[in-house]
Every structure is written in structure tokens, then in C-alpha cells.
Amino acid sequence: MQNISEQRRDLELRNSVDTYLEWIKTHFKESLYSSGTWDDQKVSQYCDGVAISSRDKFLQVVVGKNKTHIFIAKSNSNSNGKVLKRGDLIKKTLLGSPNPKVVIGNILEDKYAFN
């Protein structure tokens, strides 16, 4: 059973993940609207497909039909000589696994860019 401080840490991460997922959806909508290629069905399909799943030391953000968007570090760790902080956004490799050498932001610090 988790103690109270662990539960609070999880809540902080969950809230930040929810905020990031909403940011992904908003960014996608804005990019379609500004490009003049708005399609209600495409927007709905994309936004409904944004989800999160767990994978070892990472949370996996999935968009569309099981397409990995990015990984999020669940806790502080050392992966392949790279120190990862809890909440780090980690790009994927061509094979779809996390690439700890490419960290593009941190959701707990509200620092991220669309990849």
C-alpha cells in the first residue's frame, strides 16, 4: 500500500500528464485550423485516440491507432548513462522504444514542445 506522500507524488504526475494530453489535442487542432485543412472527423479521431499506457519505467503517450507519440519518465533514474528526472519527456527511437538521450522537456515543469 502506498503511503500518503507517494500518493501525492502520483497525483502531481497524473495532473501534469492530463494537462499535457490536453495540450497535445489543442496543439493539433490549432495546427489544422491555421493550415486550412480542418476536418471534423480527423480532429475527433485524433483527439479520441490520445491515451496513456504504462511501459516499464515510462508512461507511453499514444495517439491515433497505437502510434507512440512520446514517453514520460515515471521516476528519477539513470538510463544508458543519461540521468532522467521524473516527468521528463523522452522522444522515441525509429523502432518505437524510448530514447533517453533525447529529452525534450518536463511535464512537471510545464516545459515541452510538440515533436
N, C-alpha and C positions, 0 to 999 in steps of 0.2 A: 504494500500500500504506500502511496506517495505521501510525503509529509506536506505541510501547508506551503512551505517555501518552494518546493518542486512544482506544486500545482500552480502557484502564482507565476513561476517562470514559464510554464506551459501556456498559461493564459496570455502572457505577453507575446509569445511566439505565435500563438493562434490568431490573436488580434492583428498582428503585423502581417501574417500570411493572408488573412481576409482582406486587409487593406490593399496588399499587393495584387491579389486576384482581381479586385475591383479596378485597380489602376490599369492592369493589362486590358481588361474589357473596354474601359474608357479610351485608352490609347488607340486600340484597334478601331473603335467607332470613329474617333476623330480623324484617324489617318484615311479611312474610307470616305468620310464626308468631305474632307479637304481635297481629296483626289478626284472627286466627282463620280466615284464608282459605287455609290451606296446601293446595297441590295439587302432588303429586309430579311430575306431568307438566309443569306450568307452571314449577316450580323447575328441573327438568332442562333444559327447553327454553331458559330464560333463561340459566342458567349455561353451557350448552354453546355459546350464541351470543355470549358475551363474547369479543371479539377485538380485535386491534390492527392497524392498517394505516398506511402512510406517506402523507403528503399534503404536498408542498412542504416548508415549514419546520416542519410539525407532524406529530405522531403522532395518529392518529384512533382513538378508542376507540369500538367498535361493539358494540351489544347487540341481541339478537334478530335480526330479519331486516333486516340492513343499516341499522339505526336508529342514527344518530350520537348518542353519549352525551356526549362531551366531546373536546376537543383538548388535546394536550400539546406545549409548545414544545420543539423539539429542541435549540435553542441560544439564547444571548442574542441579541436582535435589537431593532430599532426598527420597529414596525408601526403605521402611521397615527398617528404621534406618541406612541405608547404604548411604553414600554420593557418588553420581556418578558425574563424570566430563564429560563434553561434549567430545564425541569421544571414551569413554570407550567401550571396547569390553566385552560383557556380555554373559556368557555361558547360555545355555537353560536348563530347567528342563526336566525330563523324559516326561512330558506332552507337551513339546514344548513351554512353556512360558519363558520369561526372568527370570533369577535367579540373582538378583542384588548382592547377597552375593559372587558371583564368577566372579570377574573381572580379565581378563587375559591380559590386555594391553590397549593401547590407540592409535587409528589410527592417531590422530593429533600429537602425539609424535613419530610416527613410531616405536612403541613398541608393538609387537604382536608375538604370536606363534601359530602355527597350532594346532587346537584342535581336 
